[in-house]
Amino acid sequence: MHENDISYAIRGAAFKIHTALGSGLLESAYEAALSHELRNDGYEVKSQIGLPFIYGDIKLDVGYRIDLLVNDKVIVEIKSVAALTDVHHKQVLTYLKLSDKKLGLLINFNVASLKDSIVRIVNNI
């Protein structure tokens, strides 16, 4: 399945969750709900994946964790913040580069309307 098809399904599940739960919950609640919805739709979902940082020939565990990885292709970073900032976008791009993935979604559930709070981030490998 192509990244764009997976992304479309993730967006649909996110809208369903936001409609049902609204804003104001912890990121972990949205992560659990999104994992559940995507698994029910037949997607392989891994959560809280440790991502090592490699510098030269040293592999360091510095605490990077991917919220969700769907079908081993699309990274999903979940936020529940007042507003997304540049650092959130850079975080997803860093995860994409470190994991050698092409597409990531940054989703902020702490909003009145989810429409403008899902950001596609592409790693131009």
N, CA, C and O atoms as CSV, one atom per row, in Angstrom:
chain,resi,resn,atom,element,x,y,z
A,1,MET,N,N,0.847,-1.179,0.000
A,1,MET,CA,C,0.000,0.000,0.000
A,1,MET,C,C,0.891,1.239,0.000
A,1,MET,O,O,1.909,1.274,0.691
A,2,HIS,N,N,0.521,2.228,-0.752
A,2,HIS,CA,C,1.292,3.457,-0.893
A,2,HIS,C,C,1.108,4.375,0.320
A,2,HIS,O,O,0.067,4.352,0.976
A,3,GLU,N,N,2.123,5.171,0.602
A,3,GLU,CA,C,2.074,6.094,1.745
A,3,GLU,C,C,0.857,7.012,1.707
A,3,GLU,O,O,0.258,7.298,2.744
A,4,ASN,N,N,0.490,7.475,0.510
A,4,ASN,CA,C,-0.642,8.394,0.404
A,4,ASN,C,C,-1.959,7.727,0.808
A,4,ASN,O,O,-2.816,8.359,1.427
A,5,ASP,N,N,-2.115,6.450,0.456
A,5,ASP,CA,C,-3.323,5.717,0.845
A,5,ASP,C,C,-3.375,5.522,2.359
A,5,ASP,O,O,-4.432,5.652,2.976
A,6,ILE,N,N,-2.236,5.214,2.940
A,6,ILE,CA,C,-2.157,5.044,4.395
A,6,ILE,C,C,-2.460,6.370,5.089
A,6,ILE,O,O,-3.195,6.414,6.075
A,7,SER,N,N,-1.883,7.445,4.560
A,7,SER,CA,C,-2.104,8.779,5.117
A,7,SER,C,C,-3.587,9.152,5.099
A,7,SER,O,O,-4.100,9.726,6.060
A,8,TYR,N,N,-4.259,8.827,4.015
A,8,TYR,CA,C,-5.684,9.115,3.893
A,8,TYR,C,C,-6.478,8.388,4.987
A,8,TYR,O,O,-7.379,8.960,5.600
A,9,ALA,N,N,-6.129,7.125,5.217
A,9,ALA,CA,C,-6.816,6.337,6.249
A,9,ALA,C,C,-6.543,6.893,7.644
A,9,ALA,O,O,-7.440,6.938,8.486
A,10,ILE,N,N,-5.308,7.315,7.885
A,10,ILE,CA,C,-4.953,7.886,9.190
A,10,ILE,C,C,-5.748,9.166,9.433
A,10,ILE,O,O,-6.273,9.381,10.526
A,11,ARG,N,N,-5.834,10.006,8.418
A,11,ARG,CA,C,-6.599,11.253,8.545
A,11,ARG,C,C,-8.070,10.959,8.863
A,11,ARG,O,O,-8.662,11.602,9.730
A,12,GLY,N,N,-8.646,9.997,8.168
A,12,GLY,CA,C,-10.039,9.636,8.417
A,12,GLY,C,C,-10.259,9.156,9.834
A,12,GLY,O,O,-11.239,9.531,10.478
A,13,ALA,N,N,-9.346,8.322,10.325
A,13,ALA,CA,C,-9.453,7.825,11.699
A,13,ALA,C,C,-9.286,8.963,12.701
A,13,ALA,O,O,-9.975,9.003,13.720
A,14,ALA,N,N,-8.376,9.881,12.413
A,14,ALA,CA,C,-8.159,11.025,13.311
A,14,ALA,C,C,-9.412,11.899,13.396
A,14,ALA,O,O,-9.785,12.342,14.482
A,15,PHE,N,N,-10.057,12.147,12.264
A,15,PHE,CA,C,-11.293,12.934,12.272
A,15,PHE,C,C,-12.386,12.221,13.075
A,15,PHE,O,O,-13.125,12.859,13.825
A,16,LYS,N,N,-12.482,10.921,12.918
A,16,LYS,CA,C,-13.482,10.146,13.655
A,16,LYS,C,C,-13.245,10.265,15.162
A,16,LYS,O,O,-14.186,10.461,15.932
A,17,ILE,N,N,-12.000,10.147,15.568
A,17,ILE,CA,C,-11.646,10.237,16.984
A,17,ILE,C,C,-11.924,11.630,17.528
A,17,ILE,O,O,-12.491,11.779,18.610
A,18,HIS,N,N,-11.522,12.652,16.774
A,18,HIS,CA,C,-11.713,14.029,17.245
A,18,HIS,C,C,-13.195,14.362,17.363
A,18,HIS,O,O,-13.605,15.066,18.286
A,19,THR,N,N,-13.989,13.862,16.438
A,19,THR,CA,C,-15.439,14.085,16.508
A,19,THR,C,C,-16.018,13.426,17.756
A,19,THR,O,O,-16.885,13.997,18.419
A,20,ALA,N,N,-15.545,12.238,18.072
A,20,ALA,CA,C,-16.078,11.503,19.227
A,20,ALA,C,C,-15.563,12.046,20.558
A,20,ALA,O,O,-16.320,12.128,21.526
A,21,LEU,N,N,-14.282,12.418,20.615
A,21,LEU,CA,C,-13.666,12.781,21.896
A,21,LEU,C,C,-13.462,14.276,22.109
A,21,LEU,O,O,-13.388,14.738,23.247
A,22,GLY,N,N,-13.372,15.027,21.027
A,22,GLY,CA,C,-13.095,16.450,21.147
A,22,GLY,C,C,-11.651,16.710,21.533
A,22,GLY,O,O,-10.791,15.844,21.373
A,23,SER,N,N,-11.390,17.897,22.038
A,23,SER,CA,C,-10.032,18.284,22.418
A,23,SER,C,C,-9.888,18.224,23.936
A,23,SER,O,O,-10.861,18.040,24.666
A,24,GLY,N,N,-8.637,18.385,24.390
A,24,GLY,CA,C,-8.390,18.494,25.826
A,24,GLY,C,C,-7.874,17.258,26.515
A,24,GLY,O,O,-7.559,17.305,27.704
A,25,LEU,N,N,-7.778,16.140,25.799
A,25,LEU,CA,C,-7.257,14.914,26.412
A,25,LEU,C,C,-5.737,14.857,26.285
A,25,LEU,O,O,-5.132,15.649,25.562
A,26,LEU,N,N,-5.139,13.920,26.988
A,26,LEU,CA,C,-3.700,13.721,26.882
A,26,LEU,C,C,-3.351,13.081,25.538
A,26,LEU,O,O,-4.168,12.391,24.928
A,27,GLU,N,N,-2.117,13.328,25.093
A,27,GLU,CA,C,-1.650,12.735,23.841
A,27,GLU,C,C,-1.783,11.217,23.871
A,27,GLU,O,O,-2.136,10.601,22.866
A,28,SER,N,N,-1.501,10.618,25.019
A,28,SER,CA,C,-1.550,9.156,25.131
A,28,SER,C,C,-2.957,8.614,24.856
A,28,SER,O,O,-3.091,7.516,24.317
A,29,ALA,N,N,-3.998,9.356,25.210
A,29,ALA,CA,C,-5.370,8.921,24.938
A,29,ALA,C,C,-5.642,8.923,23.440
A,29,ALA,O,O,-6.211,7.970,22.909
A,30,TYR,N,N,-5.238,9.985,22.763
A,30,TYR,CA,C,-5.436,10.050,21.318
A,30,TYR,C,C,-4.606,8.984,20.607
A,30,TYR,O,O,-5.055,8.393,19.625
A,31,GLU,N,N,-3.398,8.743,21.105
A,31,GLU,CA,C,-2.542,7.718,20.515
A,31,GLU,C,C,-3.191,6.342,20.624
A,31,GLU,O,O,-3.212,5.586,19.653
A,32,ALA,N,N,-3.715,6.021,21.788
A,32,ALA,CA,C,-4.367,4.730,21.988
A,32,ALA,C,C,-5.597,4.593,21.094
A,32,ALA,O,O,-5.819,3.542,20.493
A,33,ALA,N,N,-6.391,5.651,21.008
A,33,ALA,CA,C,-7.598,5.610,20.183
A,33,ALA,C,C,-7.245,5.470,18.701
A,33,ALA,O,O,-7.882,4.702,17.980
A,34,LEU,N,N,-6.234,6.208,18.249
A,34,LEU,CA,C,-5.841,6.136,16.844
A,34,LEU,C,C,-5.266,4.764,16.510
A,34,LEU,O,O,-5.555,4.215,15.447
A,35,SER,N,N,-4.465,4.212,17.395
A,35,SER,CA,C,-3.942,2.855,17.199
A,35,SER,C,C,-5.088,1.858,17.066
A,35,SER,O,O,-5.090,1.010,16.173
A,36,HIS,N,N,-6.050,1.973,17.958
A,36,HIS,CA,C,-7.212,1.074,17.957
A,36,HIS,C,C,-7.989,1.171,16.639
A,36,HIS,O,O,-8.293,0.155,16.014
A,37,GLU,N,N,-8.304,2.392,16.228
A,37,GLU,CA,C,-9.070,2.590,14.987
A,37,GLU,C,C,-8.336,2.019,13.780
A,37,GLU,O,O,-8.937,1.340,12.948
A,38,LEU,N,N,-7.036,2.293,13.685
A,38,LEU,CA,C,-6.273,1.832,12.526
A,38,LEU,C,C,-6.132,0.307,12.520
A,38,LEU,O,O,-6.216,-0.321,11.465
A,39,ARG,N,N,-5.922,-0.274,13.673
A,39,ARG,CA,C,-5.841,-1.749,13.744
A,39,ARG,C,C,-7.180,-2.378,13.352
A,39,ARG,O,O,-7.219,-3.391,12.654
A,40,ASN,N,N,-8.265,-1.773,13.804
A,40,ASN,CA,C,-9.596,-2.276,13.424
A,40,ASN,C,C,-9.822,-2.182,11.919
A,40,ASN,O,O,-10.584,-2.966,11.352
A,41,ASP,N,N,-9.167,-1.230,11.279
A,41,ASP,CA,C,-9.285,-1.067,9.826
A,41,ASP,C,C,-8.285,-1.940,9.070
A,41,ASP,O,O,-8.205,-1.875,7.843
A,42,GLY,N,N,-7.524,-2.755,9.798
A,42,GLY,CA,C,-6.628,-3.704,9.144
A,42,GLY,C,C,-5.193,-3.244,8.943
A,42,GLY,O,O,-4.429,-3.898,8.234
A,43,TYR,N,N,-4.815,-2.127,9.557
A,43,TYR,CA,C,-3.446,-1.625,9.414
A,43,TYR,C,C,-2.554,-2.179,10.513
A,43,TYR,O,O,-3.007,-2.446,11.626
A,44,GLU,N,N,-1.293,-2.346,10.186
A,44,GLU,CA,C,-0.299,-2.732,11.181
A,44,GLU,C,C,0.180,-1.457,11.852
A,44,GLU,O,O,0.676,-0.548,11.186
A,45,VAL,N,N,0.036,-1.389,13.158
A,45,VAL,CA,C,0.403,-0.185,13.896
A,45,VAL,C,C,1.377,-0.546,15.003
A,45,VAL,O,O,1.101,-1.411,15.834
A,46,LYS,N,N,2.508,0.120,15.004
A,46,LYS,CA,C,3.476,-0.015,16.090
A,46,LYS,C,C,3.479,1.306,16.845
A,46,LYS,O,O,3.403,2.373,16.235
A,47,SER,N,N,3.567,1.238,18.166
A,47,SER,CA,C,3.535,2.473,18.947
A,47,SER,C,C,4.761,2.588,19.841
A,47,SER,O,O,5.345,1.596,20.277
A,48,GLN,N,N,5.122,3.834,20.094
A,48,GLN,CA,C,6.247,4.185,20.967
A,48,GLN,C,C,7.519,3.406,20.606
A,48,GLN,O,O,8.118,2.725,21.438
A,49,ILE,N,N,7.899,3.534,19.349
A,49,ILE,CA,C,9.078,2.841,18.836
A,49,ILE,C,C,10.321,3.657,19.153
A,49,ILE,O,O,10.416,4.829,18.788
A,50,GLY,N,N,11.266,3.032,19.830
A,50,GLY,CA,C,12.541,3.686,20.107
A,50,GLY,C,C,13.296,3.910,18.821
A,50,GLY,O,O,13.351,3.035,17.957
A,51,LEU,N,N,13.876,5.085,18.697
A,51,LEU,CA,C,14.600,5.444,17.481
A,51,LEU,C,C,16.010,5.860,17.875
A,51,LEU,O,O,16.198,6.927,18.459
A,52,PRO,N,N,16.999,5.035,17.566
A,52,PRO,CA,C,18.366,5.375,17.963
A,52,PRO,C,C,18.918,6.530,17.136
A,52,PRO,O,O,18.514,6.750,15.995
A,53,PHE,N,N,19.818,7.234,17.721
A,53,PHE,CA,C,20.522,8.330,17.061
A,53,PHE,C,C,21.928,7.814,16.756
A,53,PHE,O,O,22.642,7.367,17.653
A,54,ILE,N,N,22.310,7.880,15.497
A,54,ILE,CA,C,23.623,7.381,15.100
A,54,ILE,C,C,24.508,8.567,14.746
A,54,ILE,O,O,24.178,9.381,13.884
A,55,TYR,N,N,25.632,8.641,15.431
A,55,TYR,CA,C,26.606,9.701,15.185
A,55,TYR,C,C,27.935,9.019,14.884
A,55,TYR,O,O,28.546,8.392,15.749
A,56,GLY,N,N,28.365,9.161,13.624
A,56,GLY,CA,C,29.577,8.470,13.219
A,56,GLY,C,C,29.352,6.978,13.306
A,56,GLY,O,O,28.447,6.448,12.661
A,57,ASP,N,N,30.161,6.291,14.093
A,57,ASP,CA,C,30.004,4.851,14.249
A,57,ASP,C,C,29.418,4.480,15.611
A,57,ASP,O,O,29.497,3.331,16.045
A,58,ILE,N,N,28.832,5.473,16.272
A,58,ILE,CA,C,28.254,5.242,17.598
A,58,ILE,C,C,26.736,5.301,17.508
A,58,ILE,O,O,26.173,6.236,16.939
A,59,LYS,N,N,26.082,4.296,18.072
A,59,LYS,CA,C,24.625,4.261,18.143
A,59,LYS,C,C,24.227,4.656,19.560
A,59,LYS,O,O,24.588,3.986,20.527
A,60,LEU,N,N,23.483,5.747,19.670
A,60,LEU,CA,C,23.111,6.284,20.978
A,60,LEU,C,C,21.600,6.203,21.183
A,60,LEU,O,O,20.818,6.508,20.282
A,61,ASP,N,N,21.213,5.795,22.364
A,61,ASP,CA,C,19.801,5.820,22.718
A,61,ASP,C,C,19.574,7.100,23.517
A,61,ASP,O,O,19.903,7.180,24.701
A,62,VAL,N,N,19.006,8.096,22.847
A,62,VAL,CA,C,18.832,9.400,23.486
A,62,VAL,C,C,17.355,9.716,23.754
A,62,VAL,O,O,17.003,10.857,24.052
A,63,GLY,N,N,16.508,8.705,23.645
A,63,GLY,CA,C,15.120,8.904,24.031
A,63,GLY,C,C,14.157,9.270,22.927
A,63,GLY,O,O,13.002,9.583,23.215
A,64,TYR,N,N,14.586,9.245,21.655
A,64,TYR,CA,C,13.638,9.510,20.574
A,64,TYR,C,C,12.639,8.366,20.497
A,64,TYR,O,O,13.016,7.194,20.537
A,65,ARG,N,N,11.350,8.719,20.385
A,65,ARG,CA,C,10.306,7.708,20.289
A,65,ARG,C,C,9.278,8.162,19.257
A,65,ARG,O,O,8.735,9.264,19.332
A,66,ILE,N,N,9.035,7.293,18.309
A,66,ILE,CA,C,7.996,7.543,17.308
A,66,ILE,C,C,6.658,7.161,17.946
A,66,ILE,O,O,6.507,6.052,18.460
A,67,ASP,N,N,5.694,8.075,17.914
A,67,ASP,CA,C,4.386,7.766,18.507
A,67,ASP,C,C,3.762,6.562,17.819
A,67,ASP,O,O,3.461,5.560,18.469
A,68,LEU,N,N,3.564,6.654,16.503
A,68,LEU,CA,C,2.979,5.555,15.750
A,68,LEU,C,C,3.715,5.375,14.430
A,68,LEU,O,O,4.132,6.347,13.800
A,69,LEU,N,N,3.870,4.126,14.023
A,69,LEU,CA,C,4.387,3.792,12.694
A,69,LEU,C,C,3.357,2.861,12.077
A,69,LEU,O,O,3.086,1.779,12.598
A,70,VAL,N,N,2.785,3.297,10.957
A,70,VAL,CA,C,1.692,2.557,10.331
A,70,VAL,C,C,2.205,1.860,9.076
A,70,VAL,O,O,2.768,2.485,8.178
A,71,ASN,N,N,1.994,0.547,9.042
A,71,ASN,CA,C,2.427,-0.303,7.928
A,71,ASN,C,C,3.908,-0.132,7.600
A,71,ASN,O,O,4.308,-0.290,6.447
A,72,ASP,N,N,4.708,0.185,8.586
A,72,ASP,CA,C,6.151,0.405,8.425
A,72,ASP,C,C,6.470,1.473,7.385
A,72,ASP,O,O,7.561,1.475,6.815
A,73,LYS,N,N,5.519,2.388,7.131
A,73,LYS,CA,C,5.730,3.401,6.097
A,73,LYS,C,C,5.474,4.825,6.556
A,73,LYS,O,O,6.204,5.735,6.162
A,74,VAL,N,N,4.462,5.040,7.373
A,74,VAL,CA,C,4.054,6.406,7.729
A,74,VAL,C,C,4.216,6.613,9.231
A,74,VAL,O,O,3.689,5.855,10.046
A,75,ILE,N,N,4.963,7.664,9.572
A,75,ILE,CA,C,5.154,8.062,10.964
A,75,ILE,C,C,4.039,9.021,11.354
A,75,ILE,O,O,3.694,9.927,10.596
A,76,VAL,N,N,3.475,8.812,12.548
A,76,VAL,CA,C,2.451,9.716,13.066
A,76,VAL,C,C,2.939,10.253,14.407
A,76,VAL,O,O,3.217,9.496,15.337
A,77,GLU,N,N,3.034,11.567,14.480
A,77,GLU,CA,C,3.398,12.240,15.730
A,77,GLU,C,C,2.147,12.939,16.238
A,77,GLU,O,O,1.566,13.770,15.540
A,78,ILE,N,N,1.735,12.602,17.450
A,78,ILE,CA,C,0.497,13.117,18.026
A,78,ILE,C,C,0.820,14.179,19.069
A,78,ILE,O,O,1.686,14.004,19.926
A,79,LYS,N,N,0.095,15.282,18.963
A,79,LYS,CA,C,0.237,16.368,19.929
A,79,LYS,C,C,-1.132,16.740,20.482
A,79,LYS,O,O,-2.166,16.513,19.854
A,80,SER,N,N,-1.103,17.316,21.673
A,80,SER,CA,C,-2.294,17.910,22.272
A,80,SER,C,C,-1.823,19.204,22.934
A,80,SER,O,O,-1.689,19.296,24.154
A,81,VAL,N,N,-1.579,20.199,22.080
A,81,VAL,CA,C,-0.982,21.463,22.509
A,81,VAL,C,C,-1.822,22.637,22.010
A,81,VAL,O,O,-2.671,22.480,21.134
A,82,ALA,N,N,-1.571,23.813,22.581
A,82,ALA,CA,C,-2.318,25.008,22.179
A,82,ALA,C,C,-2.097,25.329,20.707
A,82,ALA,O,O,-3.029,25.735,20.013
A,83,ALA,N,N,-0.873,25.149,20.229
A,83,ALA,CA,C,-0.562,25.423,18.826
A,83,ALA,C,C,0.703,24.671,18.431
A,83,ALA,O,O,1.624,24.516,19.232
A,84,LEU,N,N,0.733,24.213,17.196
A,84,LEU,CA,C,1.943,23.581,16.682
A,84,LEU,C,C,2.991,24.650,16.414
A,84,LEU,O,O,2.671,25.754,15.973
A,85,THR,N,N,4.236,24.312,16.684
A,85,THR,CA,C,5.340,25.244,16.439
A,85,THR,C,C,6.336,24.611,15.481
A,85,THR,O,O,6.212,23.441,15.117
A,86,ASP,N,N,7.317,25.392,15.081
A,86,ASP,CA,C,8.347,24.894,14.171
A,86,ASP,C,C,9.065,23.677,14.733
A,86,ASP,O,O,9.430,22.772,13.983
A,87,VAL,N,N,9.269,23.646,16.039
A,87,VAL,CA,C,9.987,22.520,16.634
A,87,VAL,C,C,9.213,21.212,16.453
A,87,VAL,O,O,9.833,20.157,16.320
A,88,HIS,N,N,7.892,21.250,16.444
A,88,HIS,CA,C,7.093,20.042,16.217
A,88,HIS,C,C,7.298,19.529,14.792
A,88,HIS,O,O,7.442,18.327,14.570
A,89,HIS,N,N,7.309,20.452,13.835
A,89,HIS,CA,C,7.544,20.075,12.434
A,89,HIS,C,C,8.943,19.484,12.265
A,89,HIS,O,O,9.124,18.476,11.583
A,90,LYS,N,N,9.922,20.120,12.890
A,90,LYS,CA,C,11.300,19.640,12.786
A,90,LYS,C,C,11.469,18.286,13.445
A,90,LYS,O,O,12.258,17.462,12.983
A,91,GLN,N,N,10.735,18.050,14.520
A,91,GLN,CA,C,10.783,16.760,15.204
A,91,GLN,C,C,10.374,15.639,14.250
A,91,GLN,O,O,11.052,14.615,14.162
A,92,VAL,N,N,9.269,15.833,13.540
A,92,VAL,CA,C,8.793,14.809,12.611
A,92,VAL,C,C,9.791,14.610,11.477
A,92,VAL,O,O,10.072,13.477,11.087
A,93,LEU,N,N,10.325,15.703,10.947
A,93,LEU,CA,C,11.307,15.591,9.873
A,93,LEU,C,C,12.552,14.845,10.348
A,93,LEU,O,O,13.116,14.042,9.604
A,94,THR,N,N,12.978,15.103,11.568
A,94,THR,CA,C,14.122,14.384,12.137
A,94,THR,C,C,13.816,12.902,12.240
A,94,THR,O,O,14.651,12.071,11.882
A,95,TYR,N,N,12.629,12.559,12.723
A,95,TYR,CA,C,12.239,11.149,12.828
A,95,TYR,C,C,12.228,10.486,11.454
A,95,TYR,O,O,12.661,9.343,11.304
A,96,LEU,N,N,11.733,11.208,10.457
A,96,LEU,CA,C,11.713,10.665,9.097
A,96,LEU,C,C,13.131,10.387,8.605
A,96,LEU,O,O,13.400,9.334,8.026
A,97,LYS,N,N,14.020,11.323,8.835
A,97,LYS,CA,C,15.399,11.154,8.379
A,97,LYS,C,C,16.099,10.027,9.123
A,97,LYS,O,O,16.776,9.207,8.503
A,98,LEU,N,N,15.946,9.973,10.445
A,98,LEU,CA,C,16.612,8.939,11.232
A,98,LEU,C,C,16.091,7.537,10.920
A,98,LEU,O,O,16.835,6.562,11.020
A,99,SER,N,N,14.823,7.434,10.546
A,99,SER,CA,C,14.223,6.130,10.262
A,99,SER,C,C,14.205,5.798,8.777
A,99,SER,O,O,13.800,4.702,8.387
A,100,ASP,N,N,14.641,6.739,7.949
A,100,ASP,CA,C,14.659,6.571,6.492
A,100,ASP,C,C,13.261,6.318,5.926
A,100,ASP,O,O,13.075,5.504,5.022
A,101,LYS,N,N,12.283,7.038,6.483
A,101,LYS,CA,C,10.903,6.960,5.987
A,101,LYS,C,C,10.609,8.203,5.165
A,101,LYS,O,O,11.288,9.222,5.293
A,102,LYS,N,N,9.597,8.109,4.326
A,102,LYS,CA,C,9.282,9.192,3.399
A,102,LYS,C,C,8.202,10.158,3.904
A,102,LYS,O,O,8.280,11.359,3.642
A,103,LEU,N,N,7.193,9.644,4.628
A,103,LEU,CA,C,6.037,10.476,4.968
A,103,LEU,C,C,5.709,10.417,6.461
A,103,LEU,O,O,5.722,9.356,7.086
A,104,GLY,N,N,5.416,11.593,7.000
A,104,GLY,CA,C,4.986,11.689,8.383
A,104,GLY,C,C,3.765,12.583,8.496
A,104,GLY,O,O,3.571,13.494,7.691
A,105,LEU,N,N,2.952,12.316,9.493
A,105,LEU,CA,C,1.810,13.177,9.799
A,105,LEU,C,C,1.976,13.707,11.208
A,105,LEU,O,O,2.246,12.955,12.144
A,106,LEU,N,N,1.812,15.010,11.346
A,106,LEU,CA,C,1.818,15.687,12.636
A,106,LEU,C,C,0.379,16.081,12.908
A,106,LEU,O,O,-0.210,16.861,12.159
A,107,ILE,N,N,-0.192,15.540,13.986
A,107,ILE,CA,C,-1.608,15.774,14.288
A,107,ILE,C,C,-1.739,16.397,15.668
A,107,ILE,O,O,-1.289,15.827,16.662
A,108,ASN,N,N,-2.361,17.575,15.723
A,108,ASN,CA,C,-2.653,18.236,16.993
A,108,ASN,C,C,-4.144,18.105,17.279
A,108,ASN,O,O,-4.973,18.701,16.590
A,109,PHE,N,N,-4.477,17.319,18.299
A,109,PHE,CA,C,-5.873,17.079,18.642
A,109,PHE,C,C,-6.469,18.161,19.539
A,109,PHE,O,O,-7.683,18.175,19.743
A,110,ASN,N,N,-5.662,19.056,20.075
A,110,ASN,CA,C,-6.167,20.052,21.023
A,110,ASN,C,C,-6.637,21.318,20.301
A,110,ASN,O,O,-6.162,22.422,20.570
A,111,VAL,N,N,-7.577,21.127,19.384
A,111,VAL,CA,C,-8.093,22.226,18.569
A,111,VAL,C,C,-9.601,22.078,18.419
A,111,VAL,O,O,-10.158,21.001,18.631
A,112,ALA,N,N,-10.248,23.174,18.052
A,112,ALA,CA,C,-11.691,23.117,17.817
A,112,ALA,C,C,-12.001,22.367,16.520
A,112,ALA,O,O,-12.957,21.595,16.453
A,113,SER,N,N,-11.174,22.605,15.480
A,113,SER,CA,C,-11.353,21.954,14.189
A,113,SER,C,C,-10.048,21.275,13.791
A,113,SER,O,O,-9.001,21.917,13.717
A,114,LEU,N,N,-10.121,19.992,13.541
A,114,LEU,CA,C,-8.930,19.211,13.213
A,114,LEU,C,C,-8.434,19.480,11.792
A,114,LEU,O,O,-7.287,19.173,11.465
A,115,LYS,N,N,-9.277,20.041,10.968
A,115,LYS,CA,C,-8.966,20.228,9.541
A,115,LYS,C,C,-7.606,20.861,9.288
A,115,LYS,O,O,-6.852,20.381,8.441
A,116,ASP,N,N,-7.285,21.914,9.998
A,116,ASP,CA,C,-6.027,22.621,9.770
A,116,ASP,C,C,-4.918,22.185,10.723
A,116,ASP,O,O,-3.867,22.822,10.790
A,117,SER,N,N,-5.149,21.112,11.451
A,117,SER,CA,C,-4.165,20.671,12.446
A,117,SER,C,C,-3.566,19.313,12.147
A,117,SER,O,O,-2.997,18.666,13.025
A,118,ILE,N,N,-3.697,18.886,10.898
A,118,ILE,CA,C,-3.002,17.690,10.429
A,118,ILE,C,C,-2.038,18.149,9.346
A,118,ILE,O,O,-2.447,18.677,8.312
A,119,VAL,N,N,-0.758,17.939,9.599
A,119,VAL,CA,C,0.272,18.424,8.694
A,119,VAL,C,C,1.023,17.242,8.103
A,119,VAL,O,O,1.516,16.378,8.828
A,120,ARG,N,N,1.105,17.214,6.783
A,120,ARG,CA,C,1.911,16.200,6.081
A,120,ARG,C,C,3.341,16.714,5.989
A,120,ARG,O,O,3.577,17.858,5.599
A,121,ILE,N,N,4.275,15.874,6.345
A,121,ILE,CA,C,5.689,16.249,6.268
A,121,ILE,C,C,6.388,15.173,5.448
A,121,ILE,O,O,6.300,13.982,5.748
A,122,VAL,N,N,7.082,15.616,4.410
A,122,VAL,CA,C,7.720,14.697,3.476
A,122,VAL,C,C,9.243,14.800,3.616
A,122,VAL,O,O,9.814,15.890,3.661
A,123,ASN,N,N,9.864,13.649,3.682
A,123,ASN,CA,C,11.326,13.549,3.706
A,123,ASN,C,C,11.772,13.331,2.255
A,123,ASN,O,O,11.527,12.271,1.678
A,124,ASN,N,N,12.410,14.314,1.686
A,124,ASN,CA,C,12.915,14.190,0.322
A,124,ASN,C,C,14.220,13.400,0.333
A,124,ASN,O,O,15.313,13.953,0.215
A,125,ILE,N,N,14.064,12.088,0.478
A,125,ILE,CA,C,15.193,11.175,0.629
A,125,ILE,C,C,16.182,11.327,-0.506
A,125,ILE,O,O,17.198,10.631,-0.538
